[in-house]
Amino acid sequence: MSTLKKLGFALLGIVTSIMPSYSAMTFPNINIGLQSANTPQDFTNGLQILIWLTILTLAPSILIMTTCFVRLVVVLSLTRQAIGAGNLPPNQVITSLALILTFFIMAPTFNEINEKALQPYMQNQITQQVALDRGIEPIREFMFKQTHEKEMALFIRMAKIEKPKTKADVPTYILLPSFILSELKTAFTIGFVIYLPFLVIDIVVSSVLVSMGMMFLPPSMIALPFKLIMFVMVDGWYLIVKSLVESFVR
């Protein structure tokens, strides 16, 4: 079973859990053609198709926000800015590396979805709704491990709901923003640590240039070779990727 199919099935579970009013809605068959909706059933089928087409347009964003992609792309982007090499590596490389690492980190979660939900459903052993319920659980478990209690408490308080007693009592629409906020907080914390050595180099180079009376010489132009040499000597990309992968609690 391909990774894309597992991703799609996980996405469907997330969408149906976020929208409880449509959780029992079945997937409609799409026939290309125009005809009048003469019965309530025809109108319902057309409305379902419209809803699912809308969901598909938001699918990439929803999928990205429920995986480790946010932390990865933010940290890699901050690393590029800290080096100060302009648009090198380019955005396509940063995004592709973050996406590949996302598949690597999320592989155990997707495999669990495949074994517990997708394969039984494809073999007609469970119903569609049961498969979606099983498919969302590994994603929720992953998000719970990365989510801070402070952020979750914030959204529970703002939603004005009763304090959940167990993880199962936490609605997905509460878990999602808590997870994203936690990921941004963690990503910027890691980015700050990465920034520090490059900032020290910039300060030292600026101080040396000022002491030598070279006021009009851009410090960034002189500091860039030193930052690149340091980054290459410590094998920076290896250390950053290693630290990012290990930063996810499994």
Secondary structure, 3 states (H helix, E strand, C coil): CCHHHHHHHHHHHHHHHHCHHHCCCCCCCCCCCCCCCCCHHHHHHHHHHHHHHHHHHHHHHHHHHCCCHHHHHHHHHHHHHHHCCCCCCCHHHHHHHHHHHHHHHHHHHHHHHHHHHHHHHHCCCCCHHHHHHHHHHHHHHHHHHHCCHHHHHHHHHHHCCCCCCCHHHCCHHHHHHHHHHHHHHHHHHHHHHHHHHHHHHHHHHHHHHHHCCCCCCCHHHHHHHHHHHHHHHCCHHHHHHHHHHHCCCC
